[in-house]
């Protein structure tokens, strides 16, 4: 059963939402809590982001966000990728804009190159050394920056996907990547192996929108997450459960799946900031858990769309 179903063990919850520190109170835009109520930082945690560019940290300090800096976005934030050491992250906008925080390095963006993508950008993934990243569009277009290798794209192959692409996941070697579509279609490039789609496994389309794909530790398999909280394994991907097997109906649809660093677990994240941890993925807390305990309050409900791991 998911350890995400236990009472909250949140060690620290911060948010980068136009933060201003006041006497005795930590004021965080849409969220506030007495400073004395925030325990010492944890050694591990995760970040979540929403379209406005606000970033929430659970068990992790937030190094910054577009919203906290007062930046006016030209397009909504659609993706988030953490650095290998968990000291920072990149945020990607639908126009291909990239924003780097903490120890994440800015390595370029589509607006910076004067490029307007044919379809909105839907995701970002980083190389293992943090010296590069990929952006992917809803049409399967792929854009590589820094030391990220370009291994192909759907438009480059003349392929128009039946459903929009929703994410990109690099292989452990960094010499390839998978694109996953809303209907569970999977497209493999470079040294990425193809191990099937939702429809080839079930014999029918997915029951809910697909939200992402995570690689197994050796790249010889993957797991696909759906908005209803179900997870499907392919190849040597390790299935550690999902909200369906746990008998849980998420309060809000799942919007992201992220793999644990060792490849032996994963998190499912709901649009309300609910977190469900499986396998080796540690549970540090969730936004609903803190709301229920009275640890924090919101004037505007969050709408989480992406997740990154801090270490």
Beta strands, then each sheet from edge to edge (+ up, - down):
strand 1: 13-16
strand 2: 20-22
strand 3: 25-28
strand 4: 31-34
strand 5: 45-50
strand 6: 55-58
strand 7: 77-82
strand 8: 88-93
strand 9: 98-102
strand 10: 121-126
strand 11: 132-137
strand 12: 142-146
strand 13: 165-170
strand 14: 176-181
strand 15: 186-190
strand 16: 210-215
strand 17: 221-226
strand 18: 231-235
strand 19: 254-259
strand 20: 265-270
strand 21: 275-279
strand 22: 297-298
strand 23: 304-310
sheet 1: 1+ 6- 5+ 23-
sheet 2: 2+ 3- 4+ 22-
sheet 3: 7+ 8- 9+
sheet 4: 10+ 11- 12+
sheet 5: 13+ 14- 15+
sheet 6: 16+ 17- 18+
sheet 7: 19+ 20- 21+
end
